[in-house]
């Protein structure tokens, strides 16, 4: 009986040590990966007024392209930070482009309530196809891409991005 308990405790300790020894240190759900080989892909989606907007109109700017939905809690949580960062850096050729993936009326009500002052595009399933072209193969929301002034994707994030992490990624690109 005692040997069985000792074996069981030893097995549990070994499992615990193995499970946590190989786990990467992470400060939250955000994952940001350098990606110097991917380039900006042009696309067109309607804005909240139904007017088609070409993504290429924001060439030569540092662009945070953020795919989100009104029903997504992490999306809603990071948007006030995006508003603040946009206000802080918009005069330095930085822009946030939000791409809502759900109902246009819900998106319009939500951005009005929140006071979003950066461009919002509406895309539904088409927006998810665009996010897939930008490397979002799992369909994660929120999904953000940071593109430099030369059109090279410098960072991608599936999940919430903290305000400080975003600022740290933007500053060297301005």
Secondary structure, DSSP 8 states (H G I E B T S, - for coil): -HHHHHHHHHHHHHHHHHHHHSS---SSS--EEE-SS-B----EEEETTS-EEEGGGGTTSEEEEEEE-TT-HHHHHHHHHHHHHHHHHGGGTEEEEEEE-S-HHHHHHHHHHHT--S-EEE-HHHHHHHHHHTT-TT--SSEEEEE-TTSBEEEEEES---HHHHHHHHHTT-
